[in-house]
Amino acid sequence: MWGAVAGLVGGTGFGIWMSLSRPMMDTAMITMVAGLLGSTNPFVGWLIHLAIALFAGTGFGVLLGQFAQRLAPALVLGLAYGAVWWAVGALWIMPANMGMPVFEWNDVTGSSLGGHLVFGLLAGAAFSCIAQMTGKRTGTAGG
């Protein structure tokens, strides 16, 4: 549960990044995300993005929650987790689903790396803050 909330916090920051970032032909990255469902509507992009962020945050809580109780480790783990999601999602899954080359470095993937790192930092910080506020240790059950 805490991981899901942390994912939404990180996803909101990343979504703002994507709404403002226009690395290709003056198109916001959030609009590119909408293209996963064949849409150009930014609202659709936000829905897709937040659903993925919810899933990713839950994964963070389940896989790393027990190690992310304190802020410093949570930030480091969040950065690493964001980088992994960038490699899997932005370099492989998304381009493959859109008929684009996979594992290619360009302006879009470069900007996406920054956004994924923002996601990881915010998700890690949020998870740690929730864990400290509740005063409980988490693991799989707190994910």
C-alpha positions as CSV (number, residue, x, y, z in Angstrom):
1,M,0.0,0.0,0.0
2,W,2.7,2.5,0.9
3,G,4.6,1.6,-2.2
4,A,1.5,2.4,-4.3
5,V,1.2,5.8,-2.6
6,A,5.0,6.5,-3.1
7,G,4.6,5.5,-6.7
8,L,1.8,8.0,-7.2
9,V,4.0,10.7,-5.6
10,G,6.9,9.9,-7.9
11,G,4.6,9.5,-10.8
12,T,3.1,12.9,-10.3
13,G,6.6,14.5,-10.3
14,F,7.6,12.5,-13.4
15,G,4.3,13.4,-15.1
16,I,4.9,17.1,-14.6
17,W,8.4,16.6,-16.1
18,M,6.9,14.8,-19.1
19,S,4.2,17.5,-19.5
20,L,6.9,20.2,-19.7
21,S,9.6,18.3,-21.6
22,R,9.4,18.5,-25.4
23,P,12.4,16.8,-26.7
24,M,11.0,15.9,-30.1
25,M,9.1,18.1,-32.6
26,D,7.6,20.3,-29.8
27,T,5.6,17.3,-28.6
28,A,5.2,16.8,-24.8
29,M,6.5,13.4,-23.6
30,I,3.2,12.8,-21.9
31,T,1.5,12.9,-25.3
32,M,3.9,10.3,-26.5
33,V,2.8,8.1,-23.6
34,A,-0.8,8.4,-24.8
35,G,0.4,7.0,-28.1
36,L,0.7,3.6,-26.3
37,L,-3.1,3.4,-26.7
38,G,-3.1,5.2,-30.1
39,S,-4.2,8.5,-28.6
40,T,-2.7,12.0,-28.7
41,N,-4.7,13.2,-25.7
42,P,-2.5,14.3,-22.8
43,F,-5.1,13.2,-20.3
44,V,-4.9,9.7,-21.6
45,G,-1.1,9.9,-21.3
46,W,-1.5,10.9,-17.6
47,L,-3.9,8.0,-17.0
48,I,-1.5,5.5,-18.5
49,H,1.5,7.0,-16.8
50,L,-0.1,7.1,-13.3
51,A,-1.3,3.4,-13.7
52,I,2.3,2.5,-14.5
53,A,3.6,4.6,-11.6
54,L,1.1,2.9,-9.2
55,F,2.4,-0.5,-10.4
56,A,6.1,0.6,-10.2
57,G,5.6,2.0,-6.7
58,T,4.0,-1.1,-5.5
59,G,7.0,-3.0,-6.8
60,F,9.3,-0.7,-5.0
61,G,7.5,-1.3,-1.7
62,V,7.5,-5.1,-2.2
63,L,11.0,-5.5,-3.4
64,L,12.9,-2.7,-1.6
65,G,10.6,-1.5,1.2
66,Q,12.4,-3.2,4.0
67,F,15.6,-1.4,2.9
68,A,14.0,2.0,2.3
69,Q,13.0,2.9,5.9
70,R,15.5,5.7,6.3
71,L,15.8,8.6,3.9
72,A,19.4,8.2,2.5
73,P,19.0,4.5,1.5
74,A,15.5,5.2,0.2
75,L,16.9,7.9,-2.1
76,V,19.7,5.8,-3.4
77,L,17.4,2.8,-3.9
78,G,14.9,5.1,-5.6
79,L,17.5,6.4,-8.0
80,A,18.6,2.9,-8.9
81,Y,14.9,1.7,-9.2
82,G,14.1,4.7,-11.5
83,A,17.1,3.9,-13.7
84,V,16.0,0.3,-14.0
85,W,12.5,1.3,-15.0
86,W,14.1,3.7,-17.6
87,A,16.1,0.9,-19.1
88,V,13.2,-1.5,-19.2
89,G,10.4,0.9,-20.0
90,A,11.8,3.8,-22.0
91,L,14.5,2.0,-23.8
92,W,12.8,-1.3,-24.5
93,I,9.0,-1.8,-23.8
94,M,7.7,1.6,-25.0
95,P,9.7,1.9,-28.2
96,A,9.0,-1.8,-29.0
97,N,5.2,-1.2,-28.6
98,M,5.4,1.9,-30.8
99,G,7.4,0.3,-33.6
100,M,10.5,2.4,-32.8
101,P,14.1,1.2,-32.4
102,V,14.9,-0.2,-28.9
103,F,17.8,0.7,-26.7
104,E,18.6,3.8,-28.6
105,W,20.0,7.0,-27.0
106,N,18.4,10.2,-28.3
107,D,16.8,13.4,-27.0
108,V,13.6,11.6,-25.9
109,T,15.4,8.8,-24.0
110,G,17.8,11.3,-22.5
111,S,14.9,13.4,-21.2
112,S,13.2,10.3,-20.1
113,L,16.2,9.3,-18.0
114,G,15.9,12.5,-16.1
115,G,12.2,11.9,-15.5
116,H,12.7,8.4,-14.3
117,L,15.4,9.6,-11.8
118,V,12.9,12.2,-10.5
119,F,10.3,9.4,-10.2
120,G,12.8,7.3,-8.2
121,L,13.9,10.1,-5.9
122,L,10.3,11.2,-5.1
123,A,9.1,7.6,-4.7
124,G,12.0,6.7,-2.4
125,A,11.5,9.9,-0.3
126,A,7.8,9.4,-0.1
127,F,8.2,5.7,1.0
128,S,10.7,6.6,3.7
129,C,8.6,9.5,5.0
130,I,5.5,7.2,5.2
131,A,7.5,4.5,7.0
132,Q,8.9,7.0,9.5
133,M,5.5,8.7,10.1
134,T,3.8,5.4,10.8
135,G,6.7,4.2,12.9
136,K,6.5,0.8,11.5
137,R,8.9,-1.4,9.6
138,T,7.7,-2.6,6.2
139,G,8.5,-5.5,4.0
140,T,6.3,-7.4,1.7
141,A,3.3,-6.7,3.8
142,G,3.9,-3.0,3.7
143,G,4.6,-2.9,-0.1
